[in-house]
Amino acid sequence: MSRRRVLQLAALAAVSAACADDDGPRATDSDAADASTEPSAATGSATTADVIVVGAGMAGLSAARRLADAGRRVIVLEANSVVGGRLRTDRSLGVAFDLGASWIHGTEGNPITDLAAAAGAPTVELDFDDVTAFDEGGARWTEDDFAEAEGRFEELAVRVLEEGDDDDSFEEILDEIEPGWADDRLRQFFVSTYLVFDTGDLDRLSAGLFDEGEAFDGPEVVMTDGYDRLATYLARGLDVRLGEPVVSVDDTGDEVVVTTASAGYTAADVIIAVPLGVMKAGTIAFSPDLPDEHREAIEGVGFNAVDKFLFVWDEVFWDDTDFLVYSPERRDVFNWFLNVDSLVPGTPALMTFAYADEARTSETASDDEVVALAMAHLRDMYGDGVPDPVAMRRSAWANDPFTLGSYSFTSAGTSMDHFDVLAAPVGRMHFAGEHTSREYFSTVHGAHLSGLRAAGEILDA
Ligand SMILES: Cc1cc2nc3c(=O)[nH]c(=O)nc-3n(C[C@H](O)[C@H](O)[C@H](O)COP(=O)(O)OP(=O)(O)OC[C@H]3O[C@@H](n4cnc5c(N)ncnc54)[C@H](O)[C@@H]3O)c2cc1C
């Protein structure tokens, strides 16, 4: 999904409105992620370095790469058995299924465009308007219906922005200005897929800040052979220690001491590049304690839940469009399907999504329950003759102990300054991760740029 697209649309609509009125992972088989995610790293035995980086996601690896290229001795400590963090690809079904990020959001000027090219990671542009849209009962929405509903959604988003405050939830204001908005099932689809997916739970999303964040221009492209290729590329030659969950960081002595479940490490500086969910959970003990301002920022920024599902059949039974839409009354689950056959021709598979509470609920559901719900939707769309899939894979980010959610968002209670606080060093402890990027939070490029920024703090000192 064009996660930034809705925000661009809303911003455009806001401009015209202003002119007008002058105003562990769990894939079903998660460990089946391809062995190519193993870094070709020079894993060493030293326990002392110039810099220790905690977390081998895009942020941590980007920081480590920059520091190592500048001649610093770097050890990367990663809790998981693979590098990449939320860049995780499952190839066990013969197709590269990204459990985390899929898209480069806006290719022009986006550093991930160059990184993907350098890593030899192929991409494809899908057309968000190439859609077959169904209502309940298998009735097809026309292109006009779809476009009009999109317009109604954009108008509503702009009104919420105008009438809501930062501390109000999007849903609260929506209910106030348009009671019964959810009776319009197609508009509900847009709220769900263009907004909740992109941001976070409607009842927690800030009415005044939901469109914050910058976006790159250019098309949105999808990785076709796995986003993890970028992580593997960045990790090559780095000293990455896998299966090393950090439990404490002590910045009270001559050197920073970083302790994992099995060893102790020392360095002049440390970069902590773990997800906001892990920071919220207090998994890592900091000495001295993080300042109150930092703790408030950790609490203040929202961390959502989004899960992805891949269903594979023997043959394609759906329309030859890039996306399928379904508009049931129950929102936030299996209402938007990406046609994998458009990405990798000859692949009879659909990728679909669950957001917010529906994502959290899905993670406790059995595979059979998940398949049953997806098939209820697909059979309502395409008829009772549609067979069950032959295989399924899925993520479970909210229950992954090394992530505990999917990506950050501006919730009621977030201040944009929180992102700056999250990015600010505390003593010799530096911080990176998508949640430390005021401009580009919730994205791969935000994570990458934050890693470069944290490395720069150390190199420029
Ligand atoms: C379902 C989903 C879809 C997404 N879609 C997109 C998209 O299409 N495009 C896009 O740009 N972005 C997308 N994102 C967001 C993007 O994936 C993230 O913003 C980005 O990958 C985060 O990188 P990071 O380095 O900040 O964190 P992570 O990738 O989470 O890396 C943090 C690392 O820290 C490790 N760690 C955690 N705790 C410890 C510990 N105690 N000790 C040591 N290591 C630890 C973790 O295992 C992990 O490897 C998506 C995310 C999800 C979940």
The ligand as an SDF file (V2000), in Angstrom:
LIG
                    3D

 53 58  0  0  0  0  0  0  0  0999 V2000
    4.1490   -5.1570    8.3770 C   0  0  0  0  0  0  0  0  0  0  0  0
    5.0740   -3.9930    8.0830 C   0  0  0  0  0  0  0  0  0  0  0  0
    5.0230   -3.3650    6.8550 C   0  0  0  0  0  0  0  0  0  0  0  0
    5.8660   -2.2940    6.5750 C   0  0  0  0  0  0  0  0  0  0  0  0
    5.8480   -1.7440    5.3160 N   0  0  0  0  0  0  0  0  0  0  0  0
    6.7490   -0.8020    5.0100 C   0  0  0  0  0  0  0  0  0  0  0  0
    6.9200   -0.3950    3.6580 C   0  0  0  0  0  0  0  0  0  0  0  0
    6.2810   -0.9440    2.7520 O   0  0  0  0  0  0  0  0  0  0  0  0
    7.8370    0.5810    3.3970 N   0  0  0  0  0  0  0  0  0  0  0  0
    8.5690    1.1850    4.3910 C   0  0  0  0  0  0  0  0  0  0  0  0
    9.3540    2.0990    4.0830 O   0  0  0  0  0  0  0  0  0  0  0  0
    8.4560    0.7830    5.6760 N   0  0  0  0  0  0  0  0  0  0  0  0
    7.5910   -0.2130    6.0020 C   0  0  0  0  0  0  0  0  0  0  0  0
    7.5370   -0.6860    7.2690 N   0  0  0  0  0  0  0  0  0  0  0  0
    8.3610   -0.0460    8.3170 C   0  0  0  0  0  0  0  0  0  0  0  0
    9.8350   -0.4640    8.2240 C   0  0  0  0  0  0  0  0  0  0  0  0
    9.9310   -1.8620    8.0760 O   0  0  0  0  0  0  0  0  0  0  0  0
   10.5480   -0.0220    9.4860 C   0  0  0  0  0  0  0  0  0  0  0  0
   10.3210    1.3630    9.6910 O   0  0  0  0  0  0  0  0  0  0  0  0
   12.0660   -0.2360    9.4590 C   0  0  0  0  0  0  0  0  0  0  0  0
   12.4050   -1.4680    8.8640 O   0  0  0  0  0  0  0  0  0  0  0  0
   12.5630   -0.1690   10.9010 C   0  0  0  0  0  0  0  0  0  0  0  0
   13.9600   -0.3270   10.9480 O   0  0  0  0  0  0  0  0  0  0  0  0
   14.6860   -0.1420   12.3440 P   0  0  0  0  0  0  0  0  0  0  0  0
   16.1200   -0.4240   12.1190 O   0  0  0  0  0  0  0  0  0  0  0  0
   14.2850    1.1280   12.9590 O   0  0  0  0  0  0  0  0  0  0  0  0
   14.0560   -1.2780   13.2960 O   0  0  0  0  0  0  0  0  0  0  0  0
   14.0930   -2.8530   13.1240 P   0  0  0  0  0  0  0  0  0  0  0  0
   14.1280   -3.2350   11.6990 O   0  0  0  0  0  0  0  0  0  0  0  0
   12.9500   -3.3780   13.9260 O   0  0  0  0  0  0  0  0  0  0  0  0
   15.4820   -3.2860   13.7810 O   0  0  0  0  0  0  0  0  0  0  0  0
   15.6510   -3.3440   15.1680 C   0  0  0  0  0  0  0  0  0  0  0  0
   16.4970   -4.5590   15.5040 C   0  0  0  0  0  0  0  0  0  0  0  0
   16.7310   -4.5820   16.9120 O   0  0  0  0  0  0  0  0  0  0  0  0
   16.7200   -5.9340   17.3400 C   0  0  0  0  0  0  0  0  0  0  0  0
   16.5120   -5.9770   18.7770 N   0  0  0  0  0  0  0  0  0  0  0  0
   15.3700   -5.7750   19.4810 C   0  0  0  0  0  0  0  0  0  0  0  0
   15.6050   -5.8850   20.7980 N   0  0  0  0  0  0  0  0  0  0  0  0
   16.9210   -6.1370   20.9410 C   0  0  0  0  0  0  0  0  0  0  0  0
   17.7810   -6.3510   22.0700 C   0  0  0  0  0  0  0  0  0  0  0  0
   17.3220   -6.2850   23.3350 N   0  0  0  0  0  0  0  0  0  0  0  0
   19.0950   -6.6110   21.8530 N   0  0  0  0  0  0  0  0  0  0  0  0
   19.5930   -6.6760   20.5790 C   0  0  0  0  0  0  0  0  0  0  0  0
   18.8140   -6.4970   19.4810 N   0  0  0  0  0  0  0  0  0  0  0  0
   17.5080   -6.2110   19.6660 C   0  0  0  0  0  0  0  0  0  0  0  0
   15.5840   -6.5250   16.5230 C   0  0  0  0  0  0  0  0  0  0  0  0
   15.6370   -7.9440   16.4850 O   0  0  0  0  0  0  0  0  0  0  0  0
   15.8000   -5.8700   15.1600 C   0  0  0  0  0  0  0  0  0  0  0  0
   16.6460   -6.6620   14.3470 O   0  0  0  0  0  0  0  0  0  0  0  0
    6.7530   -1.8070    7.5650 C   0  0  0  0  0  0  0  0  0  0  0  0
    6.8310   -2.4580    8.7940 C   0  0  0  0  0  0  0  0  0  0  0  0
    6.0140   -3.5480    9.0590 C   0  0  0  0  0  0  0  0  0  0  0  0
    6.1330   -4.2690   10.3770 C   0  0  0  0  0  0  0  0  0  0  0  0
  1  2  1  0
  2  3  1  0
  2 52  2  0
  3  4  2  0
  4  5  1  0
  4 50  1  0
  5  6  2  0
  6  7  1  0
  6 13  1  0
  7  8  2  0
  7  9  1  0
  9 10  1  0
 10 11  2  0
 10 12  1  0
 12 13  2  0
 13 14  1  0
 14 15  1  0
 14 50  1  0
 15 16  1  0
 16 17  1  0
 16 18  1  0
 18 19  1  0
 18 20  1  0
 20 21  1  0
 20 22  1  0
 22 23  1  0
 23 24  1  0
 24 25  2  0
 24 26  1  0
 24 27  1  0
 27 28  1  0
 28 29  2  0
 28 30  1  0
 28 31  1  0
 31 32  1  0
 32 33  1  0
 33 34  1  0
 33 48  1  0
 34 35  1  0
 35 36  1  0
 35 46  1  0
 36 37  1  0
 36 45  1  0
 37 38  2  0
 38 39  1  0
 39 40  1  0
 39 45  2  0
 40 41  1  0
 40 42  2  0
 42 43  1  0
 43 44  2  0
 44 45  1  0
 46 47  1  0
 46 48  1  0
 48 49  1  0
 50 51  2  0
 51 52  1  0
 52 53  1  0
M  END
$$$$
